[in-house]
């Protein structure tokens, strides 16, 4: 069941300018939807895209091989990184 076909029990209130409201109303009318349907659909598409950009990345074959090689390298000690993570910071 998709998020747009599930039972709707939650509500989000949005404050916007009169010009933004008019734009959304015009776009909803042009797509034969009410404003709530239009905003919900557009918001879900935008949310999926924003999250996908953080979960999925595409590499050509050469870069994929290079990426795998980097992941397969033995762990190297990084004393400066260890110091940074273990020493108290200026806010501690």
JORA-V454798 format. One line per field, one symbol per residue. psi: psi as a letter, one per 20 degrees, with the letter a starting at -180 (. if undefined). Layout:
psi=???
This chain:
psi=pqhiiqpoiqqpppprqhhgggghggggghjlrrggggggghgggggggghhiihpqpqrgghgggghgghiqqpppnhhgggghhqqrhi.
